[in-house]
């Protein structure tokens, strides 16, 4: 189960140390990322954004280039090879020679669901497209800045093989990836920028431009509190210019107080409303495919709960990490979020009472059961401060709460209640 969770939620770049899976990151659409890059003096192509075919037509009429690129704006990679569910149209990225052709492509894209290698079979709804000038690309390279746990600071990662999956490059040709740990107090040195330019096989005449772009991208990374700035492709044109043509940004939630303007750019339309609600109360929510809802407090406890459930034949429907703030009010809100998942047939609570006592958590659970009116079985395992008081409160409540002595016992009971619940529903 641990491998499943890692592969689904922690697809990191070429086996670098991973970030906490319970840390929800803010993602930006490509046009938003490029707006941000423009603000920080990173070279990007001319572009506009539109949410209607008519808007695309007007945008191209207002631009003067030989050809244009129409890009679907969704939170998923592989758009160029994607397929639209409703009309079978191939390609979420298309080249248009004029406004009429751009209008035609936009009609096929907007309001339809695009399926790529990074989406499920339902795809992602395309609500907007980006229109940009078609660049005369000579080479496609890869550039990224991210936070590295091993070196305990920023790291720049580059490859001369861009425009494709960097994970595939790492697996098939790892020698084509170079890593440059950066001293956060100094930033990338001239020597490092020279080595980056050499590794990316730039002509020496372009070294000053490379140095400028590397510095600008690093400065952007620092100024915006990013956890990842990924440019793919980082392109060299036939005219000898360097552009960041596609970008992915991740921003840690902890940066909110400094980066309110960036966080206000978030597109909530593509986000699970349960995740949004959990974030508002300072918790983390992740939806899964099973039928057992999990409430935990702490990333390690979450992983252990999912692993043990899987070991006993259970399938988690989601997990909600309360973190350290498992107060009565938070627990009540958490139950409402978990119970709103249509596939949940049982809820398993596995909480360690440290900062917050188990008897306080138990009272929160009792109030939540009364207020929410759960119509699915509830299994609770508590450990830590005042655990005996907490268990007694629940056992004496007269409410249909199944208590467990340890995690294995809780997982076993949760799986059993799911089977009984499903069987009862079928009768």
Long-range contacts (C-beta under 8 A, 24 or more apart in sequence): 1-306, 1-307, 1-309, 1-310, 1-311, 2-303, 2-306, 2-307, 4-310, 5-303, 5-306, 9-286, 11-167, 13-144, 13-146, 13-157, 13-166, 13-167, 13-170, 13-230, 14-157, 14-166, 14-167, 14-169, 14-170, 14-171, 14-174, 14-177, 15-170, 16-146, 16-148, 16-150, 16-155, 16-157, 17-148, 17-149, 17-150, 19-147, 19-227, 20-299, 21-286, 21-299, 21-303, 22-284, 22-286, 22-299, 22-302, 22-321, 23-252, 23-253, 23-284, 24-253, 24-275, 24-279, 24-284, 25-227, 25-228, 25-250, 25-251, 25-252, 25-253, 26-249, 26-250, 26-251, 26-253, 26-262, 26-263, 26-266, 27-75, 27-248, 27-249, 27-250, 27-266, 28-249, 28-262, 28-265, 28-266, 28-267, 29-73, 29-74, 29-75, 29-128, 29-130, 29-267, 30-71, 30-73, 30-130, 30-246, 30-247, 31-73, 31-128, 31-130, 32-265, 33-247, 33-248, 33-249, 34-130, 34-244, 34-247, 36-220, 36-224, 36-249, 36-262, 37-217, 37-220, 37-244, 37-247, 40-216, 40-219, 40-220, 40-223, 40-224, 41-216, 42-213, 42-216, 42-217, 42-220, 42-244, 43-213, 43-216, 43-241, 43-242, 43-243, 43-244, 44-243, 44-244, 44-245, 45-132, 45-133, 45-135, 45-243, 45-245, 46-132, 46-133, 47-130, 47-131, 47-132, 47-133, 48-130, 48-131, 48-132, 49-73, 49-128, 49-129, 49-130, 49-131, 50-106, 50-128, 50-129, 50-131, 51-110, 51-127, 51-128, 51-129, 52-106, 52-110, 53-103, 53-106, 53-107, 53-110, 54-103, 55-106, 56-99, 56-102, 56-103, 56-105, 56-106, 56-129, 56-131, 57-99, 57-100, 57-102, 57-103, 57-106, 58-99, 59-102, 59-131, 60-96, 60-98, 60-99, 60-102, 60-131, 61-99, 63-131, 63-133, 65-133, 65-134, 66-97, 66-134, 67-95, 67-96, 67-97, 67-133, 67-134, 68-95, 68-96, 68-97, 68-102, 68-131, 68-132, 68-133, 68-134, 69-93, 69-94, 69-95, 69-96, 69-130, 69-131, 69-132, 69-133, 69-134, 70-94, 70-95, 70-96, 70-102, 70-105, 70-106, 70-109, 70-129, 70-130, 70-131, 71-129, 71-130, 71-131, 71-132, 72-109, 72-114, 72-126, 72-129, 73-126, 73-127, 73-128, 73-129, 73-130, 74-114, 74-116, 74-119, 74-124, 74-125, 74-126, 74-270, 75-124, 75-267, 75-270, 76-114, 76-116, 76-118, 76-119, 76-124, 77-116, 77-117, 77-118, 77-165, 78-116, 78-117, 78-118, 79-114, 79-116, 81-116, 81-117, 82-114, 82-115, 82-116, 82-119, 82-123, 83-114, 83-115, 84-108, 84-109, 84-112, 84-113, 84-114, 84-115, 84-123, 84-126, 85-112, 85-113, 85-114, 85-115, 85-122, 85-123, 86-112, 86-113, 87-112, 92-116, 92-126, 95-134, 102-131, 124-270, 125-269, 125-270, 127-269, 135-235, 135-237, 135-243, 135-245, 136-237, 136-238, 136-239, 137-233, 137-235, 137-236, 137-237, 137-238, 137-245, 138-235, 138-236, 138-237, 138-238, 139-235, 139-236, 140-232, 140-233, 140-234, 140-235, 140-245, 141-200, 141-233, 141-234, 141-235, 141-236, 142-166, 142-169, 142-231, 142-232, 142-233, 142-234, 143-214, 143-217, 143-230, 143-231, 143-232, 143-234, 143-244, 144-228, 144-229, 144-230, 144-231, 144-232, 145-182, 145-217, 145-218, 145-221, 145-226, 145-228, 145-229, 146-227, 146-228, 146-229, 146-230, 147-227, 147-228, 148-181, 151-181, 153-181, 153-182, 153-183, 153-184, 154-181, 154-182, 154-184, 154-218, 154-221, 154-222, 155-179, 155-180, 155-181, 155-182, 156-180, 156-182, 156-188, 156-192, 156-196, 156-214, 156-218, 158-196, 158-199, 158-200, 158-234, 159-200, 160-199, 160-200, 160-201, 162-232, 162-233, 162-234, 162-235, 163-232, 163-233, 166-232, 182-218, 184-222, 187-215, 187-218, 187-219, 187-222, 188-214, 188-215, 188-218, 200-234, 202-236, 205-240, 206-236, 206-240, 206-242, 209-240, 209-241, 209-242, 210-242, 213-242, 213-244, 217-244, 224-249, 224-251, 224-255, 224-259, 224-262, 225-251, 225-252, 225-254, 225-255, 225-258, 225-259, 226-250, 226-251, 227-251, 227-252, 253-279, 274-318, 274-337, 274-340, 274-341, 277-333, 277-337, 278-320, 278-334, 278-337, 281-330, 281-333, 281-334, 282-323, 282-325, 282-330, 283-320, 283-321, 283-322, 283-323, 283-325, 283-330, 283-334, 284-320, 284-321, 284-323, 285-318, 285-319, 285-320, 285-321, 285-337, 286-318, 286-319, 287-317, 287-318, 287-341, 288-315, 288-316, 288-317, 288-318, 288-319, 289-315, 289-317, 289-343, 290-314, 290-315, 290-316, 290-317, 290-343, 291-315, 291-317, 291-343, 291-344, 291-345, 291-346, 291-418, 291-422, 292-316, 292-317, 292-344, 292-345, 292-346, 292-347, 292-348, 292-414, 292-415, 292-418, 293-317, 293-318, 293-319, 293-320, 293-338, 293-339, 293-341, 293-344, 293-346, 293-347, 293-348, 293-376, 294-318, 294-319, 294-320, 294-338, 294-347, 294-348, 294-349, 294-350, 295-319, 295-320, 295-322, 295-331, 295-334, 295-335, 295-338, 295-347, 295-348, 295-349, 295-350, 295-351, 296-320, 296-321, 296-322, 296-349, 296-350, 296-351, 297-321, 297-322, 297-323, 297-324, 297-326, 297-351, 297-352, 298-323, 298-352, 301-350, 301-351, 301-352, 304-407, 305-348, 305-350, 305-407, 305-411, 308-407, 308-408, 308-411, 309-348, 309-411, 309-414, 309-415, 311-411, 312-408, 312-411, 312-412, 312-414, 312-415, 313-415, 314-411, 314-414, 314-415, 314-418, 317-341, 317-343, 317-344, 317-345, 318-344, 322-351, 324-354, 324-355, 324-356, 325-356, 326-351, 326-353, 326-356, 326-361, 326-364, 327-356, 327-360, 327-364, 328-360, 328-361, 328-363, 328-364, 328-367, 329-364, 330-364, 331-361, 331-364, 331-365, 331-367, 331-368, 332-364, 332-367, 332-368, 332-371, 332-372, 334-368, 335-365, 335-368, 335-369, 335-372, 335-374, 336-368, 336-372, 339-372, 339-374, 339-376, 344-376, 345-376, 345-377, 345-417, 345-418, 345-421, 345-422, 346-376, 346-377, 346-378, 346-379, 346-414, 346-417, 346-418, 346-421, 347-374, 347-376, 347-377, 347-378, 347-379, 348-379, 348-380, 348-381, 348-410, 348-411, 348-414, 349-378, 349-379, 349-380, 349-381, 349-382, 350-381, 350-407, 350-410, 351-381, 351-382, 351-383, 351-384, 352-382, 352-383, 352-384, 353-382, 353-383, 353-384, 353-385, 353-386, 353-387, 353-390, 354-384, 354-385, 357-384, 357-385, 357-386, 357-389, 357-390, 358-382, 358-383, 358-384, 358-385, 358-386, 358-387, 358-389, 358-390, 358-391, 359-386, 359-389, 359-390, 359-393, 360-386, 361-390, 362-389, 362-390, 362-391, 362-393, 362-394, 363-393, 365-394, 365-401, 366-393, 366-394, 366-397, 366-399, 366-401, 369-399, 369-401, 370-399, 376-421, 377-402, 377-414, 377-417, 377-418, 377-420, 377-421, 378-402, 379-403, 379-404, 379-410, 379-413, 379-414, 379-417, 380-404, 380-410, 381-405, 381-406, 381-407, 381-409, 381-410
